[in-house]
Amino acid sequence: MSSTPTTKIKARVIVNIWGGTITKATGRTGNGGSGISSGSILTIEGSANIGTAQGGASTNGTGGDGIHSGSVVKISGDTITKATGGNATGENSTGGSGIGGSFVNVEGGTINTTGGSGKSGGAGVSTESGIVSIGNANAPLDLTATAPDADNAIRGRGGKKLDEIIQLEENGKLGLVKLVENGVTRLFHNGVYTKTALPGFSGSETHPLGEWVITKKPTCTKPGEKQRSCTVSGCVVTETEELPALGHHQWSGWTPVEGGSREYRICAVCNAVEYRDVSHNSDSSTISTGLRVLDPAQADILQNAQLVRLSQISDVLYIDVSHETASLQGVLSDLTGLRSERIGTIVFSTERCTSTLSLSDVAALGAGDTPFTLSHSGSTASFIVGGADHSALLR
């Protein structure tokens, strides 16, 4: 259903608003009429969209309610952009409620409601004689109730406390009630009413979350983890995000183990330690290869013993370069031909990066004359074969 901007909706019988849009419904001024009113049951459901329900102003007592029932008001999963109680003037005046009735039952929805002004300010949601029940069991709830006194923004009979009126469940559905006084948002959340404003809370989140805390540091090869928790006392909701692995190790040079036949090196990032057995070490002069190692100026430095250390340990060829940026280049037959030297793996290391390449993975990448480049720049590595990126083969 829909209405014109100045319509007042009033009935003494049951009113059921099912879906549709009401742009604006305004109560009569003078005696404080309600914007939408029923003397009996008033139901708003079916994803109805109500723009403004405005209670009329009163000059002799109580402002009208934005939405009112003499019996039961039931709202279920709808959007009420603005339900506002009418203002009242006079010595004993009371502002109207945004939503009021003998019984008020809100079962989800996106609702913004404001109490009118008066000698005594109106409530956002109230009942004078019955029960107010608010929850998110059946539909997500995002309710903002504004009043001159936030403690009374939602008011039930007999001074019931908010945790008796509002039943929010941790059920995967949004469950949020915001109480606003003079522009300051306070929050009823997880059974707790925060009487002080929450720092950093924009009023739109399901939970006001604190700062991220690293609970598990990432290493070069394994991801880490960070968490942040809801800042409302008593809430146990925690959000977790993965921190990506830092990437390739940044190894130091090889250092002999005293009194033994092994060498070790340490990662400057994650402090991992790697050992290798040098009891079967082959000098670089015994390795026949057409590979080239290019420095940042694209000069071949493979034969420069001060910049490149070439060694074979068992079936692994280690190529250690004293540069942050360098590349290993050649054609695929240069790699597959190393098998005749009993080499199955190449470990290419620069000052901040190490890549391991299994030669069994490269044979199917192209013909023997297909060019390749294994590049290191800082801590980043790439493996390009015939113009195609095969960096996923690097370990």
N, C-alpha and C positions, 0 to 999 in steps of 0.2 A: 504494500500500500504506500501511498505518498500523500503529502499535504502541502498546502501553500505556506509561505513563511510566517503568516500571522495566525494560524489555526490554533484553537484551543480544543483539546480532545477530552471530553468528559462524558461519563455514563454512570448510571446507578446500577447497572447490571455488569455481568462478567465482560471484561475487555481482553481480547486475545490478539496481540500484534504478532503476526507470523511473517517474518521476512520483510522485504521491501524497505523503503526509505521514507523517513519523516524528516523533512529539512528543518522545520522549526515549529514548535508548539509553545504558545505563550499564554500564561494565565492572566486573568483580569486583574487590573490594579485597583487599589482602594480597599478591597476586603481580602486581598491575598489569594487569588485563585491559583490553582495548580495548572502546569502546562499540559500534562497528561494525567488524567484522573479517572478512577473508578470507585464507586461506592461498594463494589464487591471485589472479586478476584481480578487482578491485573497481571497478565502474562505477556512477557516479551521474549520471543524465541525465534528459531528458524533463521539465525544469522541476520536478524533485523539490524538496520542501520539508522540510528536516530542522531541527527545533527545537533539540534539544540532543543532542550525541554526547559523552559524558563518559568519559574514561579512568579506570580504577580506580586507587586509591592503592596504593603499594608500600612495604613495610617492609623489603625486602631487595634493593633494586637500582634498577630503572627503573620509573617510573610508566607506566601504560597510555596508548596513544594514543586520542584521541577517535575518529578514523577511521584504520584501518590495513589495509595489505595486505602479505603476504609477497612479493607480486609487483608488480603495477601498480595504482596508484590513478588513475582517470581521472574528473575532474569537469568537466561541460560545461554551463554556463549555468544552474546551479541556485542555490537559496537554502539556505545553511547558517547558521542564526542563531548557533549557538554550538558549535564543536568545540574541546574543552578536554582537554589532556593531564592525566593524573593526577599528583598530588604524590608525592614519594618522600622517604623518610627514611633516614638511615644515612650512614656516613663517605664512601662513594663513590657516593652516590645521584645519579640523573639524573631530572629531571622528564620526563614523557611529552610527546609532540608533539600538537598539535591535529590535524594530518593528517600521517601518516607512512607510508612504504612503501619497497620497493626502488627503485621508480620512481614519481614523482608528476607527473601531468600535469593542470594546471588550465587549461581553455579557457573562460574567462568564468564569470560567476556573481556572486552577492552573498554573500560568505563572511566570517565572523568567527571567527578561530581563535586559541587561546591556549595557550602552553606551560605545563606544570606546573612547580612549584617543586621544588628539590632542591639537593644540594651543587653540582650543575651544572644550571642551569635548562634546561627543555625549550624547543624551538622551536615557533613557530606552524605552520610547514610544514617538513618535513625528510625526508631520505633518508640512510641510513647507507652504502649500497653502490652506489646508482644515480644517477639524474639527476632533478632537479626542473626542470620546465618550466612556466612561467606566462605566459599571454598573453591578448590580446583579439581575435585574428584572426577568430574565429568567433562570438563573443558578447560583449556588454559585460561588463567586469570591474570589480568594486569589492571588493577584498580588504583586510581589516584583520588583521594578524598581530601579536599581542602576546606579548612575552617579557621576562624580566628583563634581557636584553641585546638592544637593538634591532638591533645589527649581526648577531645570530644568529637573528633572528626568522624568517628564511627561510634554510634551510641546505641546501646541496647537498654532494655528495661531493667530497673533495679541495680544500675551501676555495674553490670556485668563487665568483667575485664576482657580486653581484646583477645586473649588466648582462649577465652570461652566462646567468643563470637566467630573468630576467624580460624578455620581449620585448613591449613595448607599442607599438602602431601608432597613428598619427594617421589613422584610417580612418573617422571619424565615430561610432565606438562608444566608450563610456566605457572608459578604460583607467587604472585608479588602484590603486596599492598603498600602503597606509598601514602603517607600522611603529611600534608603540607600546611605549614603555618608561616605566614609572612614570607613566602618564597623559599623557605628552608625545608628540604625534604627529609623526613624521618621515615623509618622503614619498619614494617611488621613483617617478619620473615622467620620461617622455621620455628615458630612458637615464641619468638623473642621480639619485643618492641624496643627499638633503640631510641632513646629520648634525646640523644645528641645526633647532630648531622653526621653522616658518614663521609669522610674525606675521599675524594676521587670517585664518588658515586654519581653517575649521570642520571639515574632514574630510569634507565632503559634495560639494564641487565637483569637476568634472572637472579644472579648472586653478585654482590659487590665484592670483587676479588682483589686481594692484596698484591704485593710485589712478587715477581718470580724469584724462586730460590732454586739453585742448582742442587739437585739431590744425587746426581751421578754424573761425574765429569766424563766428557767424551774422550776417547783416545784416537789415535790415528786411524784405527781400523774398526773400532766399535762405537756405536752411538751412545750419547749420554741422555740425561733426562732432567727436566726442570718442572717445578710444580708451583702453583699458587692456590691459596685457600680463601674461602669466603671469610670476610672480616667480621661477620655477625657472630657474636658469642653464642656458642652452642651448636653452630652449624658445622657439619662435617664434610661438606662438599669441597672437593679438591679437583682442580683441573691440571692435567698432565700433558706435557708436550715433549717430543723427542728432540734432542740436540744432535745434529748430524755429526758423523765421524769427521775428524779434522783433515783427513786425506792422507796423502803419502807421508811416510816417515821422513824426518829430517835427520839423517844419520851423521854422526861424527865419523872421523876416519877410523880405520881399523887399528887396534892397539893389541900388541902381543900379550898373551897371558903369561905372566912370569913363570918360568920353569916348566912350560908345557908346550904343546904343539897346536894350540888354538889361538885365535884372535877374537876380539870382541869390539862392538861399537854400540853407542848409546844414542837413542832418539832424543833430540833437543826439545821435542814437543811433549811427548808422553812418557819419557824416561824408560821406554822399553829397551831391553838389552838383547842383542843378537850375537851369537857365537858362530864361528866356523872352524872346521878342522883344516889345518894347513899342512898336515903330515904328508899329503899327496899333492902339494902345490906344484903346478907347472909354470915355468917362467913364460912370459909373454912371447919370447922369441920362438917358442916351440909351437905356437898357435898360428896356423895359416888362415887368413881371413881377408876378404875384400871389403870389409866394413870400413866406414869412415866416421870419425867423431869430429863434429864441427863446433867451434867456439862461437860466442855471440857475433864475431865478425865474419863467420862462415869460413874460417880457416880450418883445415884438417889438422888436428892436433893428436891423432892417434899414436904417432910415433914419439911424441914429446913425453918422455918419462917423468918430467917434473909436474905435468898437468894430468896425465892419464896413467892409471895403473891397471894393467891387464893381467888377469890371473885365472887359472883353471883349478878348481878344487872339486875332485870327483867329476861329475858330469855337469858342473855349473861353471859358466864363464862369467867372471866378475869384471865389469868395466867401471872403474871409479874415476870420476872426473872432478878436478878441483875448480869448478865453476858452478854458479847458481843456475846459469842458462847454458844449455848445450843440447846437441842432438846426435843421435846415432842414425846413420843413413846408409843406404845400399839398395840392393834388389833382393827379392825373396830367395834367389838361389844362394846369396851370401849367407842367409840364415840356415836354409836347409842343408847347405854344404858343410856346416859345422858338425853335423852328425858324424861325418867321417873322422872328426877329431874326438868322438865320443862325448859330445856336448849335447845335452838335452834342454838346457835352460840358460837364459841370459839374465843376469841381474845388472841393470844399468843404474848407476848412482851418481847424482850430483850433490852439491853441498846441502840442499834442502829437500831432496826428493829421491826416492828409490822406486824403480819399477822392475817387476819380475815378469818375464815372458817365456812361456813354454813353447819350444820350437815345434812340438806336435800340433800346436794350434794354428800355425801359419801356413802349413803346406797347402791347404785348400783355399787360400785367400786369393790366388791368382797364378799366372804363369811365372816361370823363374825370372824373367826380366822385368817383372812388375816392381816399380820403385816403392820404397817405404821410408818413413821417417818416424823415429821414436824421439819425441821432444820433451825436454824439461824446461820450465820457466818458473823459477821460484819453487813453490810446492805443488805446481800443477804439471800433470803429465798427459801426453796424448800419443796415440799410435795411428798413423795415417798410412794406408796401403792403397796405391793406385787412386788416390783422391778420396777414398772412403774411410770414414772414421771407425776404427776397430779398438778404441781405447778400452772397451769393456774387457778385452783379453788381458789387460795389465792387472797385476796383483801388487 
